[in-house]
Structure formats: structure tokens, C-alpha cells
Amino acid sequence: MIRHNCGIGGAYQSNELVLDLYEIGTMLQHRGHEAAGIAVVEKGTIKDFKDMGSVSEVFDKKIWGQEIGAETGIVHNRYSTTPVSTIAQPLTSTEVAIAHNGNLVNVDELSRKYGALPETDSWFILRVFEEEEGDLVKAGLRCFDECKGAYNVVAINRRGDMLALRDKYGFHPLFIGNKDNAWYVASETIALAGIGVRYDDIEEIAPGEMVLFSENKRETISVENAERRECFFEYCYFAHHLSHLNKKGNSEIRRDIGKKLWEKYKLKADIVTYIPNSGLDYGKGFSAGAGIPLEEVFAVNTSFKRVFITPEGKEMRNGLHLNRYSRSYLKLVPGNKVKGKSVIVADDSIVRSNVVNAASRRLFESGAKEVHFVIGVPPIKYPCFYGIDFPTSEELIAYHIKSNNEVEIGRYVAKLIANNLGIDEERISVNYLGLKELMEVFSDEKGYCYACLNGDYPIL
């Protein structure tokens, strides 16, 4: 079954609907590259335009040049957490269209109720909305009752109403904003800012909350028993570094984690560098704490997408962690900045070890004396069932050592890399942040989900 962590958005009463949906989708492109699409309401009819590919590719193939006279619509880009499929969203019927971000954990229960086991769990959400014949609020309340797991939903009906809904745990982010008498929805603040919504006009949709836009009015409905367990990985990797999912921006949070890594390990080296692009702010924080200059050593081939969320990245989990894709993705910048030097490399996380292996090979081939990785996310030992793409323990490199101590796990990973490259173990180290230190960075009133780190699942 296809399950998703994706980017979703919507626009209500927009005078430039197609352009707004395009800009929201492209600003959320980092959340998924496999498929994209829009659905709009035009003269009482739901129309959808979708295909495999990036947002710009799908708009070029399916949308630009179409005469679309709608003012309300939704957008979706997909990163599926299973092998590559041909499913694209939004999902539509004659009455409604939905865009879904997340994973449902009770698909067996829902399949018994609805008499089917579809290829995507998003189908169950569409079915709920279909049965309510376009009554978005009733359908949303049924979702809260029937669906378990992670689900952010943006839906429209053929009357031109729009609903934005966030599950009771708020696993993934969802925001609304207004500009020029139009209302907008997006997975991240960066997408709303990208279409010109002022920061002060952006609001978070709270866990267990849905917002209805109808008859040029906004109505907020909240359900009881909501318990915030927001995915920490959104802050550390998945969301754009310029998004504000919290009082702090993601960049500031990642720099704070980089400083924590310096305080924990006090590593010495000639230069600090980072894995682009998600490692940049961790590198800045470590560099500032250590007083070691930050250098740009790696350059990402811009024709390649984020390794972790691509179909090629999924192939790497089958032991092909140093395949041509991985090596081609990560290049060194012109001019050898590492020959004869000790190098600290900052990155967000190690899931399957694809990138750290490729980076180590590049650096040692270029004459680096030592390589020391500093990793912002503690060892990932447990699968995620809520939308991040590590659904089984066996593919997680940290799972294969019994210890829960981040220092011991770091030694284990470093030894594997050294053996793989045929170098002395003393020349490489892997240094993870601990869960306690990570929690200290996230020290505010919000609740977070750390299930992939400690096995404490809010719902199964």
C-alpha cells in the first residue's frame, strides 16, 4: 500500500488560483518529487490535473495553457513511503477532491469497514468525504472518529468550499494564511510566504482542528482529546530550513543542535563542512561553537533530488548504498580544500548510511587526513509509521547494534565505514547527538514524537 509524506496546499477565493497553487507546490517541492497535481472547482464541477513528476514538470505537461476559470483549488506533491507507484493526488470524485499528507495505521480496520484494501490509504479518506456528499465538516468529524495515525487533509467540494484538517496528534505541520481577501493552506510557512502572505497573517492549524472556508467566511472546529505529538524530524530534516514550525525558525533550531554537538564532543579539526543542503545550519552551529572555520566542500548536483525521498534513494536500502546515483549526487567543489586536513562534516541524520559512505569516500580520495561526522539527530533505531520513509527496522543502520548509547552506536557506524573503505578506524568517527540533548533543544510547551528514537509510539 502506498503511504505518504507529502506537501499539500490550497487556495480559497483566489484571483490567481493556478499561479498560487503552482507557487505553493514548488515551495513544497522538497517534500516530494514523485508526483504532483491540482484539483479545482469550476462552475460546480471538480476538475483535476495530475501526473508523475515534479510540480513544474506536471504543470508543463498538464496545466499551463489550460483555460481554468476557478477561484478555489488544492495542490499536492507526493513522496510515497513504498516503492515507486503511479498514484498521483489530489484524489477526486464528482462531489469532492482531497489532498492527504500522512500515514493511517488502521488500514486493516478501515478495509474491513469499506470492503477493500486499496493501493493508497488516502482512498479511505476520500471514501469518507464521498459518503457525506460534499458536507466537508461532517466528513472531517468522521475522519477524526474513524482514521488513526497521521493525516493532514485539504479538501474542496463542488460548491467551492474548502476544508483544512489536522489529525489529533498533529504529527505533521499545517498552516493557513490570508492575503487580498483570499485564504491559503500549506504544509509549511515557507509556501505561504512565497505567495506573499505576511508572517503575522500566518496561523498554525492546531492538532485536532479543522478550518472551513465557505461563503467567504472562515470557521474553526476543534475536537476533544487532541494531544500534540509533532514529528521532531520535520524540524531536523524534512521541512524547509526557512520554515517556521515553531516560535523558532528551523534554521535556528538546527544551529542550536550544532552548538550542542560541539559542547558534547569538543572535536578539533582544521575545517568544518556540511552535507548540503540540510547539514548547513548544523555546520554553522558547530563552527560557531568551536571557532573552527566553516568551508563549503561539497556541491550537490542540482539535477538530482534529495536522496532520502527519491525512488533511487529507496533502491539504496537494498545494499546499493554506494551506487552511481549516490556518488553522482555528491561532488566536491573545485579546488581541493581537504588534502592533508582533519575535517568535521555536519549532517542532519544517518538513516541507512548512504550519504556518509559516499561523503567519506569523496573526502579520503581527495587526501583528507581524518573525517569526523557530527550528526544532529540521535541514532534512528525504530521504524516510523506516520509518514517518514523508514517503515522497517532492518533498513536502519543503528538497529543492528544492541546498544542504545549514541557514542557506542557512533563507533559501530564509523567501523563499518572504515571497513567498507579500507582505511584505519582511527581516521574516522561518527558523533551523534543524544536524545536528552535533542529534547533540551526542543524545550517549550509543545509535545513531540520521538518514536523512531525511543520506540514510544503515540498510536499504533
N, C-alpha and C positions, 0 to 999 in steps of 0.2 A: 504494500500500500504506500502511496506517495504521501508524505507529510512534509510540512513546510516551515521554514523560517524565511520570511519574505519581506518585501516592502509594500505597504498599502497606503492609499490616499483617496481623497475625494474632494469635490468642489460642488457647492450648492449656490445656485443663482449667480453664476459667473458669466460675465460678458465675454470672456476669452477662454472658454472652457477647455478646448482642445490644447491650447498652448499651456494653460495652467496644469492640466493633467500631465502633459509632456514634461514640464519642468519639475513637478513633484516626483514623477517617475525617475527621471535622470538623476535627481539629487538623492534618490534612494537606491541607485544602481548598485552600490556597494553591498546591498543586502541580497542580491541575487542576479544571476546572469542568464539563467537557462531559458526563461520565457517571460513574456510581458503582454499586457493588453489593457484595454479600457472598455467600459460599458457606459452608455449614455441613455438619457430619456429624451426622446424626440417625438413630439406630438402624440404622447400617450403610448409610445412603443419603446421597448427596450432593444437597443442595438449594441452589439459587441464587435470589437475588432481586436484580434489577438493572434499570437503565433509564437513559435520558438525563436529565441534570440534576445538580444539586449533591447532596452527601451527604444533607443534610436533606430536599431535595425527594424523593429516591428513597426514603428511609426513610418519609416521609409517605405516598407512593403505594403502596409495595410491602411494607413490613416491619412498621411499627407496627401492632399489632392481631393479627399472626400468632402462633399458638402454636408457638414454636420451643423445643424441649427439648434443644438441643445444648449442648456444652461446648467444642467446638473449631471454629474457622472462620477465614476470611480476608476481607479488605476491600480494595477498590481504588477509587481515583478517577482519572479519565483526563483527560489533556491530550494530544491527538494532535498530531503534528507534520506533519500534512497537512490539507487542507480538511476541513470538518466531516463526520463519518460517524455512523452509528447503532450502532457497535460499543460494547458495554459489557462490562466484566470484573467478576468472575472468569470465565474460560473453564472449562467443565466437561465431564466425561464420566461414565460410570457408575462409573468407578474413582477418578478424581482431579478436583481443581479447582486451577487455578493463577491467581495474580495476578502480572503482569510489569511491570517498570519498566525501560525502556531501548530501544535500537535494535540489531538484528542487522545486521551489514554483509555477511554472506554469504548473503543470501536466495536469490540465483540458484543457488548450490551446493545449498542445502537444498531448493529447489523441484525440482531435478533428482533429488535423492535420494528425495523423498517424492511426486513426481509431481504437484505442484500449486503454484500461485502464489496463495496466499490473500490476502484483503484486509488481514490483520494478520499481522505477523511473529510475534506471540505464539502463533499457531496451531502453528508448528513446535515450540515448547517444549511445548505441550500434547500434541502428537503423540509426542514422546519419552517423556513421562510415561505416556501411554496404552500404548505398546508394552511398557513394563516392568510393566504390570498392577498398579500400585499400589506397587511397590517404589521408594520415594522416593530412597533412596541410589543405587541403580543408575541411576535416571533422572537424578539430579543429576550423577553422574560422566559420563554420556553428554552432558549439556549442556556440561560443561567441554571434552569432546573435539570435539563437533560444532558448537557455537554460537560464533560470533565476533562480538565487539562488546560492547555494554553490555547486561547483563541481571541485574537483581536479581529473584529469584523467591521467592514464598511459595506452598507447595503443601500440600494435605491429601489424604489418601486415605480410603476409606470405612471403614477400620479405626479412624480417629480419630487417626492420626499426623500430624505437621506438620513440614515442612522449610523452612528459610530458606537461600537460596543467593545468593552474591555473585560476580560474574564475576572473572576472574583479574586484571583491571586495577583493579577497584574504582572504576569511573567515578562511580557514584552511591552515596550513603550507605545503610547498613542497620545496624540496631541490634536487640539483644534486651535484655529485662529481665524480672525476676520479682517477683511480689507475691502474697502469700497462697496460696502453693503453685501458682500459675498462671504460665505463661510467655507472653511477649508479643514480637511483632516489629513494627518500624515503620521507615519510611524515615528518620525524624528523631527525635532525643531529645525534642523538644517534645511529640510524640504520646504517648510513654511517660510522661513527667512528667505529662501531662494526665489520665492514668488513675490516678495516684498511685504510680507506680514511683519509688523514691528514686534520686537521681542516682548514688549509689555502687553501685546494683544494675543499672546500665545498662552494657552492653558493646557495643563495635563488633564486627560480623562482618568479619573481615579479607578482603582480596581473595583469591580462590581458596579460599574457605572455605564450608562448609555446616554447618548445625546441625540435627540431627534430634531431635525430641521424640517419644518413643514409650515406652509402658508406664511413664509417669510418670518417665522418665529423659531426660537430655539427653546427646547425643553430638556431638562436633565432629570433622569430617573436613576435612582440608586437602589440596590438590593442589600439585604442584610447579610451578615456573616462573611463580609469581604475581609480578606487577610492578605496584606501586601507581602508578596514573596518575589520581588523583582529579580530577574536574572542578572547576576553580577557580571556575566560575560558580555552582556550588552555594553557595559561601560568600558570593559577592558579590551574588547576586540570588535564586536560585531557592529555597534553603532559608529557613525562617523565621529572623528575626533573633535569636530567643531560643533557637534550637537550638545545641547544641554538637557540631559535626562534628569538632572538633579539641580540643587542650588549651585553646585559647581559645574563647570563645563567638563566634558570628557577629557579634554587636554590637561586641565589642572589635576584631575584625579590621577591620570596616568603619570604626570610628572611627580606627584606626591608618592606614588608607588615606586618610581625610580629612585627617589631620595631614600625611601625605606630600604631598598636593596643596598644602597651604599652604606647606610647605618648598620645593616645586618652583617655585611661581608667585608667591608673596608678593603676592597680589592685595589691593588696598584697596577698600573699599566701605562703604556706610552700614549695611547689614544682610546677614546670611547667612540663606538659607532653603533649602528642600529640596522635592523631589518626593515626596509621600507615596505609599506608606509606606517604600519601600525606600531612599529617599535620606536618611532621618532621621539614621542613625548617621554617614554621610559628612559631613552638615552639622554634626553635633556635633563631630566631629574637626577639621574645618576651622575652625569657630568658636573652639574651644579654642586651637588653634594661633595663629590670627590675632588673638584678642582682640576680635573683632567680634561683636556680639550676634546670637544665633540667634532668628529670628522665624518663627512659623507664618503663612505667607502663603497656601498652597494648602490646599484641602479637597477630598478625594475624595468624589464622590457614592457613598455606600455601597451603593446599589442596583446599582452597576456592579462588575464583577470586574476583576482585574489585566489591563490592556490587552494585555500581551505574550502571554498564554496563552489569550485568548478567541477564539472564532470571528470576532468583529468585528475584533479585532486582526489576524487573518490577512487580512481584506479590505483593511486599510490598506496592506499591502505592494503592492497594485496601484495605487499612486499616490494613494490616498484618505487621505493622512496628516493632513488637517485636516477630516475628515468630522465629521458631527454627533456621532458616538459619542465621538471623541477630545475634542471641545470640551466635551461634556456631562460627561465623566468628571472633568475637572479644572476646579475652580471656585476663586475667591478667597474667603478668609474675609471676613466682614463687617468693614467699616472699612478704608479704603484705607491700607495700610502702606507702599506703594511709590511714591506720587506724588512726583516730583522727586528720587527717590533712586537711588543706584547699588546694584544688587542682585546678590549672588552666589547662585547656585542650585546645590545639590549633588544629584547623582543617581548611580545605580549605573552605568549604561551607556547608550550610544547604539547601537541596532541598525539601525533603519530611519529614525529621526529623527522618529517620530510625536509623541512626548511633548514633546521640546524645542521643536518647532514650535508646538504648542498652548500650552505654557507661555510662550514668548516673546510670542506674540500676546496672551495674557491680561495679561502684565506691561506691555507697551508701551501697550495700550489703556487701562490704568489709570494711565498717566502716569509709568512708570519712566524714569529718565534713561539708565541703562545696565543691561545684563544680561550677567553673566559666568557661564557654566556651568563647574562643576568636576566631572569625570566619573571615577569610581573605577576603571572597567575601561578598559584601553587600547583603541585602535581595533580593532574586530572586522572582520577582512578575509577570513576564510576560513569556509566552511560547517562546521557540526557534523554529524557522522554518528552521534553517540552519544546523542542524545535531547533536545538543546536545539533550539528551533524556529527555526533559520536554516539550512535544508538546501541553499541555493544562494547563490553569491557575489553574484549580480546584485542581490539584495534588500538587501545590506549597503551602507550609505551610504559607509563607509570604503573599500570595494573599488574605488570609482570614481575614486580618485586613486592614481597610481603610487607615490607616496612611502610609505615605511614609518615616517617620522618623525611622532611623535604631535603635535608642535607644528604642523607643516605641515598635517596632516590636520585638526586643530582649526580652523585658519584657513579651510580649504576648507569645512568644515561651517558655520562661522559665516557665511561669504559666501553660501552657499546660503540660509540662514535670512534673512539681511538682504535678499537679493534677493526672496525669497518675500513678506516683509512690507513691502517698500518703504521700508526705513529705511537710514540711513547705516551703513556697515560698522564705523565706529569705536565704535558704540554697543553692539556685541555681540561676545562672544568665547566660544570653546569650548576648554576646557583639560583635556586628557586626562592621566591618569597614564601613565607609560611602563612597558613590560614589565619593565625592570630594577627599577624601584621596587616594582612589584607583587610580584616574586619576593623582594624583600627583606622584605616583609611576611610572606610565606609561608616564612619561614626556619626550618624544622625538618626532622626526619628523613623526612617524608613526600615522596612524589613526586606531581606534579600534571600534569594535561593542560592545555596552553595552545594546543592545535591551532588554535582559532579565531583566535588572535592571531598565531601564527608559522608555521602550516602544518605543524607537526611532529606527524603523526598516529601514535599508538602502533600502530594496526592498521587496515587497510583491506581 
